[in-house]
Amino acid sequence: MAGCTLVPMTDLRETVERFWALAEARDWTAFADTLAEDVVYTLPQTRERVSGRKRYVEFNREYPGDWHLRIERIVAEPDQVVTWAHVTVGLEEMYGISFFTGDESGRITTVTDFWPEPYEPPAGRDHLTERY
């Protein structure tokens, strides 16, 4: 593909694994090193965007509550990594899905987060499903 630079899958996957571990450890200096200077973070559900490494690190540093995360799954392709994370904030539990892209140095250039809310299923399907 002319004009397209793909990041080796292992490099970006390793960067994303470090990104999450450093976020959980609250090591914001090392966390910043996983990010490209012009990283863009997007939250489609709230229509928010954070541009730039410094602002994105502060966004995470200032996030309220005693949150913790555990990665459930990572899927890596040559030009993107997707993670499914279990997050707790106090007693509240939620799951997030994050899409990452990277640059030629293996740093993260974009992060897009989706935070689906749990909801009750429509009536009439319980003969086909089991609840967990």
Protein Blocks (a to p, Z undefined) as FASTA:
>chain_A
ZZiacddfklmmmmmmmmmmmmmnopaklmmmmpcfklccddfknopacedjklmmmmmm
mpgcjdddddfbdcddfkbccddddddehjbccdddddddddfkopafbdcddddddddd
dehilmmpccZZ
